[in-house]
Amino acid sequence: IKKMINKIYKIIHNKYSRFLKFFFFLRYVFAIFLISIFLFLLIPKFFNYEKKQEIIKEHLINYYDLELSNYSSIEFNVFPFPHLSINDTNLKVKNKPIILNTKNLNIFLNFKNIYNYEDFQTRKILFIENDISLDIDRTKDLINYFSKLKYKLDFKTSDFNFKKDDSFLLKIKNVNFSNHGYKKSHINGEIFDKKFTASLKNNNQNLSFKILNTGIKANFKFDEKNLKNS
């Protein structure tokens, strides 16, 4: 019986030892994997993205109809997802009287484009702290732009300044908007220092608008002919 117990013990001990060796081996493999991923994402921070500006401009005009004229810097950031951050930008919507002055334009990259900028494509673009000036009679141009856009775009904390014949009429502050996902076509922000929500419906031809905690609601219908042909 004693010999049998010793034999069982040796079998268990050998199996346990092999398990421990395999566990420590996996630990080192996992550590190497994490370090490799970290270096893969960190190294692009040291690239000179000024050399990529023409590729970026071409992508913005071809996919988003946005003409990038000025910016202060371009840098690569890892979090929350790998993206290019273009600071203090001036953009214009192609063939539209819509000017966007943006504190920070984030271009989220496909992983294949972190190092290779041939066939450059993006996951989405994000505007943070926009200041947009627009004649109120040209609001349909803005709606038309969003209705035709096929690629993902987000606005965060953006201000819209509406004017008439160069005279200031109305400012809508801290606007958030997305043309994709579960928040698609939903808008929120502040008007007259009150929070509001709105949503675009029926292919962006109708706007449902509500100022919170006031009881004020409104529905707007955009002219379909102008929306399509303006």
BALOBA-1460 file (C-alpha; in Angstrom, 3 decimals):
// residues 230
<rec num="1" residu="i" x="0.000" y="0.000" z="0.000"/>
<rec num="2" residu="k" x="2.843" y="2.361" z="0.864"/>
<rec num="3" residu="k" x="4.473" y="1.752" z="-2.509"/>
<rec num="4" residu="m" x="1.158" y="2.381" z="-4.242"/>
<rec num="5" residu="i" x="0.683" y="5.662" z="-2.345"/>
<rec num="6" residu="n" x="4.222" y="6.771" z="-3.262"/>
<rec num="7" residu="k" x="3.612" y="5.893" z="-6.895"/>
<rec num="8" residu="i" x="0.355" y="7.889" z="-6.970"/>
<rec num="9" residu="y" x="2.109" y="10.797" z="-5.264"/>
<rec num="10" residu="k" x="4.893" y="10.798" z="-7.857"/>
<rec num="11" residu="i" x="2.368" y="10.727" z="-10.695"/>
<rec num="12" residu="i" x="0.436" y="13.672" z="-9.206"/>
<rec num="13" residu="h" x="3.667" y="15.538" z="-8.445"/>
<rec num="14" residu="n" x="4.958" y="15.094" z="-11.998"/>
<rec num="15" residu="k" x="1.675" y="16.215" z="-13.524"/>
<rec num="16" residu="y" x="1.531" y="19.208" z="-11.164"/>
<rec num="17" residu="s" x="5.123" y="20.149" z="-12.001"/>
<rec num="18" residu="r" x="4.373" y="20.013" z="-15.723"/>
<rec num="19" residu="f" x="1.300" y="22.176" z="-15.135"/>
<rec num="20" residu="l" x="3.354" y="24.755" z="-13.220"/>
<rec num="21" residu="k" x="6.004" y="24.835" z="-15.933"/>
<rec num="22" residu="f" x="3.311" y="25.293" z="-18.579"/>
<rec num="23" residu="f" x="1.666" y="28.058" z="-16.497"/>
<rec num="24" residu="f" x="4.932" y="29.982" z="-16.130"/>
<rec num="25" residu="f" x="5.590" y="29.530" z="-19.842"/>
<rec num="26" residu="l" x="2.174" y="31.028" z="-20.661"/>
<rec num="27" residu="r" x="2.878" y="33.902" z="-18.282"/>
<rec num="28" residu="y" x="6.021" y="34.847" z="-20.201"/>
<rec num="29" residu="v" x="4.248" y="34.469" z="-23.551"/>
<rec num="30" residu="f" x="1.433" y="36.705" z="-22.324"/>
<rec num="31" residu="a" x="3.938" y="39.309" z="-21.069"/>
<rec num="32" residu="i" x="5.750" y="39.307" z="-24.420"/>
<rec num="33" residu="f" x="2.391" y="39.664" z="-26.201"/>
<rec num="34" residu="l" x="1.404" y="42.673" z="-24.076"/>
<rec num="35" residu="i" x="4.781" y="44.364" z="-24.557"/>
<rec num="36" residu="s" x="4.535" y="43.804" z="-28.329"/>
<rec num="37" residu="i" x="1.056" y="45.352" z="-28.466"/>
<rec num="38" residu="f" x="2.211" y="48.276" z="-26.331"/>
<rec num="39" residu="l" x="5.193" y="48.976" z="-28.607"/>
<rec num="40" residu="f" x="3.023" y="48.524" z="-31.715"/>
<rec num="41" residu="l" x="0.685" y="51.268" z="-30.504"/>
<rec num="42" residu="l" x="3.309" y="53.519" z="-28.917"/>
<rec num="43" residu="i" x="5.881" y="53.793" z="-31.718"/>
<rec num="44" residu="p" x="3.555" y="55.749" z="-34.084"/>
<rec num="45" residu="k" x="3.501" y="58.619" z="-31.553"/>
<rec num="46" residu="f" x="7.012" y="59.476" z="-32.728"/>
<rec num="47" residu="f" x="6.171" y="59.655" z="-36.441"/>
<rec num="48" residu="n" x="6.076" y="62.942" z="-38.328"/>
<rec num="49" residu="y" x="2.481" y="63.229" z="-39.486"/>
<rec num="50" residu="e" x="3.055" y="66.510" z="-41.291"/>
<rec num="51" residu="k" x="4.288" y="64.330" z="-44.151"/>
<rec num="52" residu="k" x="0.883" y="62.624" z="-44.206"/>
<rec num="53" residu="q" x="-1.176" y="65.807" z="-44.412"/>
<rec num="54" residu="e" x="-1.950" y="65.484" z="-48.126"/>
<rec num="55" residu="i" x="-3.236" y="61.926" z="-47.613"/>
<rec num="56" residu="i" x="-5.401" y="63.118" z="-44.720"/>
<rec num="57" residu="k" x="-6.753" y="66.080" z="-46.714"/>
<rec num="58" residu="e" x="-7.558" y="63.848" z="-49.657"/>
<rec num="59" residu="h" x="-9.383" y="61.387" z="-47.406"/>
<rec num="60" residu="l" x="-11.481" y="64.129" z="-45.785"/>
<rec num="61" residu="i" x="-12.523" y="65.609" z="-49.118"/>
<rec num="62" residu="n" x="-13.222" y="62.258" z="-50.804"/>
<rec num="63" residu="y" x="-15.140" y="60.625" z="-47.948"/>
<rec num="64" residu="y" x="-16.585" y="63.516" z="-45.943"/>
<rec num="65" residu="d" x="-16.690" y="66.418" z="-48.437"/>
<rec num="66" residu="l" x="-14.586" y="68.437" z="-45.996"/>
<rec num="67" residu="e" x="-11.870" y="70.824" z="-47.127"/>
<rec num="68" residu="l" x="-9.132" y="71.187" z="-44.523"/>
<rec num="69" residu="s" x="-7.406" y="74.560" z="-44.899"/>
<rec num="70" residu="n" x="-5.555" y="75.231" z="-41.636"/>
<rec num="71" residu="y" x="-4.487" y="73.397" z="-38.496"/>
<rec num="72" residu="s" x="-1.886" y="73.809" z="-35.765"/>
<rec num="73" residu="s" x="-0.638" y="70.230" z="-35.290"/>
<rec num="74" residu="i" x="-1.235" y="66.535" z="-36.020"/>
<rec num="75" residu="e" x="-0.435" y="63.866" z="-33.451"/>
<rec num="76" residu="f" x="-1.152" y="60.195" z="-32.849"/>
<rec num="77" residu="n" x="-3.004" y="59.077" z="-29.717"/>
<rec num="78" residu="v" x="-3.598" y="55.548" z="-28.474"/>
<rec num="79" residu="f" x="-6.641" y="55.974" z="-26.219"/>
<rec num="80" residu="p" x="-9.527" y="55.334" z="-26.263"/>
<rec num="81" residu="f" x="-8.737" y="53.849" z="-29.702"/>
<rec num="82" residu="p" x="-5.837" y="54.638" z="-32.053"/>
<rec num="83" residu="h" x="-6.522" y="57.951" z="-33.783"/>
<rec num="84" residu="l" x="-4.980" y="61.039" z="-35.291"/>
<rec num="85" residu="s" x="-5.724" y="64.248" z="-33.435"/>
<rec num="86" residu="i" x="-5.691" y="67.389" z="-35.598"/>
<rec num="87" residu="n" x="-5.787" y="70.530" z="-33.476"/>
<rec num="88" residu="d" x="-7.246" y="73.987" z="-34.176"/>
<rec num="89" residu="t" x="-8.618" y="73.140" z="-37.593"/>
<rec num="90" residu="n" x="-10.484" y="75.233" z="-40.143"/>
<rec num="91" residu="l" x="-12.735" y="73.230" z="-42.447"/>
<rec num="92" residu="k" x="-15.365" y="73.944" z="-45.043"/>
<rec num="93" residu="v" x="-18.034" y="71.645" z="-46.434"/>
<rec num="94" residu="k" x="-17.405" y="71.247" z="-50.162"/>
<rec num="95" residu="n" x="-19.673" y="73.483" z="-52.285"/>
<rec num="96" residu="k" x="-21.615" y="74.548" z="-49.191"/>
<rec num="97" residu="p" x="-21.466" y="77.783" z="-47.141"/>
<rec num="98" residu="i" x="-20.693" y="75.807" z="-43.961"/>
<rec num="99" residu="i" x="-17.522" y="76.705" z="-42.048"/>
<rec num="100" residu="l" x="-16.274" y="74.596" z="-39.123"/>
<rec num="101" residu="n" x="-13.675" y="75.904" z="-36.700"/>
<rec num="102" residu="t" x="-12.760" y="72.884" z="-34.622"/>
<rec num="103" residu="k" x="-10.629" y="72.707" z="-31.503"/>
<rec num="104" residu="n" x="-9.927" y="69.029" z="-32.009"/>
<rec num="105" residu="l" x="-10.651" y="66.737" z="-34.957"/>
<rec num="106" residu="n" x="-10.093" y="63.051" z="-34.176"/>
<rec num="107" residu="i" x="-9.680" y="60.614" z="-37.057"/>
<rec num="108" residu="f" x="-10.045" y="57.044" z="-35.787"/>
<rec num="109" residu="l" x="-7.866" y="54.659" z="-37.755"/>
<rec num="110" residu="n" x="-8.247" y="51.126" z="-38.982"/>
<rec num="111" residu="f" x="-5.462" y="49.021" z="-37.471"/>
<rec num="112" residu="k" x="-3.985" y="48.368" z="-40.903"/>
<rec num="113" residu="n" x="-3.478" y="52.118" z="-41.361"/>
<rec num="114" residu="i" x="-1.558" y="52.732" z="-38.154"/>
<rec num="115" residu="y" x="1.667" y="52.116" z="-40.078"/>
<rec num="116" residu="n" x="0.544" y="51.833" z="-43.690"/>
<rec num="117" residu="y" x="-1.172" y="54.883" z="-45.202"/>
<rec num="118" residu="e" x="-1.742" y="53.359" z="-48.603"/>
<rec num="119" residu="d" x="-5.462" y="52.827" z="-49.198"/>
<rec num="120" residu="f" x="-6.037" y="55.082" z="-46.182"/>
<rec num="121" residu="q" x="-9.422" y="54.516" z="-44.505"/>
<rec num="122" residu="t" x="-10.929" y="55.494" z="-41.186"/>
<rec num="123" residu="r" x="-13.436" y="54.041" z="-38.737"/>
<rec num="124" residu="k" x="-15.034" y="57.423" z="-38.012"/>
<rec num="125" residu="i" x="-14.218" y="61.082" z="-37.364"/>
<rec num="126" residu="l" x="-15.051" y="63.008" z="-34.215"/>
<rec num="127" residu="f" x="-15.341" y="66.786" z="-33.868"/>
<rec num="128" residu="i" x="-14.759" y="68.198" z="-30.375"/>
<rec num="129" residu="e" x="-15.510" y="71.844" z="-29.528"/>
<rec num="130" residu="n" x="-16.768" y="73.066" z="-32.877"/>
<rec num="131" residu="d" x="-17.715" y="76.633" z="-33.590"/>
<rec num="132" residu="i" x="-19.972" y="76.708" z="-36.643"/>
<rec num="133" residu="s" x="-21.381" y="79.886" z="-38.198"/>
<rec num="134" residu="l" x="-24.250" y="79.597" z="-40.646"/>
<rec num="135" residu="d" x="-26.860" y="81.837" z="-42.234"/>
<rec num="136" residu="i" x="-30.212" y="80.648" z="-40.930"/>
<rec num="137" residu="d" x="-31.602" y="80.515" z="-44.481"/>
<rec num="138" residu="r" x="-28.944" y="77.920" z="-45.308"/>
<rec num="139" residu="t" x="-29.904" y="75.502" z="-42.537"/>
<rec num="140" residu="k" x="-31.167" y="73.113" z="-45.204"/>
<rec num="141" residu="d" x="-27.579" y="72.889" z="-46.517"/>
<rec num="142" residu="l" x="-26.483" y="71.525" z="-43.155"/>
<rec num="143" residu="i" x="-29.349" y="69.013" z="-43.076"/>
<rec num="144" residu="n" x="-28.601" y="68.059" z="-46.671"/>
<rec num="145" residu="y" x="-24.952" y="67.441" z="-45.811"/>
<rec num="146" residu="f" x="-25.808" y="65.047" z="-42.969"/>
<rec num="147" residu="s" x="-28.517" y="63.260" z="-44.959"/>
<rec num="148" residu="k" x="-26.104" y="62.375" z="-47.778"/>
<rec num="149" residu="l" x="-23.096" y="61.480" z="-45.643"/>
<rec num="150" residu="k" x="-22.403" y="57.726" z="-45.762"/>
<rec num="151" residu="y" x="-19.464" y="57.601" z="-43.353"/>
<rec num="152" residu="k" x="-19.435" y="57.790" z="-39.567"/>
<rec num="153" residu="l" x="-19.242" y="61.226" z="-37.967"/>
<rec num="154" residu="d" x="-19.725" y="62.522" z="-34.411"/>
<rec num="155" residu="f" x="-20.006" y="66.034" z="-32.956"/>
<rec num="156" residu="k" x="-19.315" y="66.771" z="-29.281"/>
<rec num="157" residu="t" x="-19.764" y="70.050" z="-27.400"/>
<rec num="158" residu="s" x="-20.247" y="72.061" z="-30.580"/>
<rec num="159" residu="d" x="-21.662" y="75.584" z="-30.866"/>
<rec num="160" residu="f" x="-23.861" y="76.648" z="-33.783"/>
<rec num="161" residu="n" x="-24.140" y="80.381" z="-34.480"/>
<rec num="162" residu="f" x="-27.063" y="81.269" z="-36.735"/>
<rec num="163" residu="k" x="-27.132" y="84.659" z="-38.400"/>
<rec num="164" residu="k" x="-29.142" y="86.635" z="-40.933"/>
<rec num="165" residu="d" x="-27.410" y="89.072" z="-43.290"/>
<rec num="166" residu="d" x="-24.317" y="89.048" z="-41.040"/>
<rec num="167" residu="s" x="-26.430" y="89.876" z="-37.975"/>
<rec num="168" residu="f" x="-26.378" y="87.420" z="-35.067"/>
<rec num="169" residu="l" x="-29.725" y="85.709" z="-34.403"/>
<rec num="170" residu="l" x="-29.302" y="82.599" z="-32.279"/>
<rec num="171" residu="k" x="-26.651" y="80.438" z="-30.617"/>
<rec num="172" residu="i" x="-27.113" y="76.754" z="-29.845"/>
<rec num="173" residu="k" x="-24.430" y="75.492" z="-27.453"/>
<rec num="174" residu="n" x="-22.839" y="72.183" z="-26.457"/>
<rec num="175" residu="v" x="-24.471" y="70.245" z="-29.280"/>
<rec num="176" residu="n" x="-23.838" y="66.499" z="-29.502"/>
<rec num="177" residu="f" x="-24.762" y="64.574" z="-32.623"/>
<rec num="178" residu="s" x="-23.990" y="61.241" z="-34.291"/>
<rec num="179" residu="n" x="-25.001" y="59.887" z="-37.696"/>
<rec num="180" residu="h" x="-24.528" y="56.234" z="-36.702"/>
<rec num="181" residu="g" x="-25.161" y="53.720" z="-33.924"/>
<rec num="182" residu="y" x="-27.961" y="53.754" z="-31.366"/>
<rec num="183" residu="k" x="-27.688" y="57.570" z="-31.093"/>
<rec num="184" residu="k" x="-28.066" y="58.039" z="-34.834"/>
<rec num="185" residu="s" x="-29.800" y="61.327" z="-35.754"/>
<rec num="186" residu="h" x="-30.369" y="62.219" z="-32.081"/>
<rec num="187" residu="i" x="-29.277" y="65.695" z="-31.008"/>
<rec num="188" residu="n" x="-28.892" y="67.291" z="-27.592"/>
<rec num="189" residu="g" x="-27.501" y="70.604" z="-26.414"/>
<rec num="190" residu="e" x="-28.493" y="73.955" z="-24.895"/>
<rec num="191" residu="i" x="-30.656" y="76.755" z="-26.251"/>
<rec num="192" residu="f" x="-31.539" y="79.904" z="-24.264"/>
<rec num="193" residu="d" x="-29.525" y="78.313" z="-21.419"/>
<rec num="194" residu="k" x="-31.978" y="75.387" z="-21.345"/>
<rec num="195" residu="k" x="-31.176" y="71.787" z="-22.290"/>
<rec num="196" residu="f" x="-32.954" y="70.364" z="-25.307"/>
<rec num="197" residu="t" x="-33.244" y="67.107" z="-27.233"/>
<rec num="198" residu="a" x="-34.101" y="66.635" z="-30.883"/>
<rec num="199" residu="s" x="-34.176" y="63.895" z="-33.479"/>
<rec num="200" residu="l" x="-34.171" y="63.761" z="-37.268"/>
<rec num="201" residu="k" x="-36.705" y="61.408" z="-38.829"/>
<rec num="202" residu="n" x="-37.977" y="60.330" z="-42.247"/>
<rec num="203" residu="n" x="-34.592" y="60.495" z="-43.956"/>
<rec num="204" residu="n" x="-33.779" y="63.727" z="-42.104"/>
<rec num="205" residu="q" x="-36.819" y="65.534" z="-43.526"/>
<rec num="206" residu="n" x="-38.489" y="66.028" z="-40.130"/>
<rec num="207" residu="l" x="-37.029" y="67.423" z="-36.934"/>
<rec num="208" residu="s" x="-38.689" y="66.708" z="-33.585"/>
<rec num="209" residu="f" x="-37.558" y="69.256" z="-30.957"/>
<rec num="210" residu="k" x="-38.152" y="69.545" z="-27.194"/>
<rec num="211" residu="i" x="-36.764" y="71.920" z="-24.548"/>
<rec num="212" residu="l" x="-36.524" y="69.920" z="-21.329"/>
<rec num="213" residu="n" x="-38.495" y="70.889" z="-18.225"/>
<rec num="214" residu="t" x="-40.395" y="73.652" z="-20.052"/>
<rec num="215" residu="g" x="-43.182" y="71.853" z="-21.897"/>
<rec num="216" residu="i" x="-42.006" y="73.439" z="-25.164"/>
<rec num="217" residu="k" x="-42.142" y="71.073" z="-28.131"/>
<rec num="218" residu="a" x="-42.000" y="71.615" z="-31.873"/>
<rec num="219" residu="n" x="-41.884" y="69.640" z="-35.109"/>
<rec num="220" residu="f" x="-40.234" y="70.981" z="-38.240"/>
<rec num="221" residu="k" x="-40.663" y="69.651" z="-41.765"/>
<rec num="222" residu="f" x="-37.961" y="70.459" z="-44.303"/>
<rec num="223" residu="d" x="-38.922" y="71.038" z="-47.905"/>
<rec num="224" residu="e" x="-38.157" y="67.743" z="-49.684"/>
<rec num="225" residu="k" x="-37.369" y="69.425" z="-53.002"/>
<rec num="226" residu="n" x="-34.887" y="71.816" z="-51.410"/>
<rec num="227" residu="l" x="-33.379" y="69.051" z="-49.338"/>
<rec num="228" residu="k" x="-32.621" y="66.996" z="-52.399"/>
<rec num="229" residu="n" x="-31.629" y="69.699" z="-54.817"/>
<rec num="230" residu="s" x="-30.035" y="72.456" z="-52.748"/>
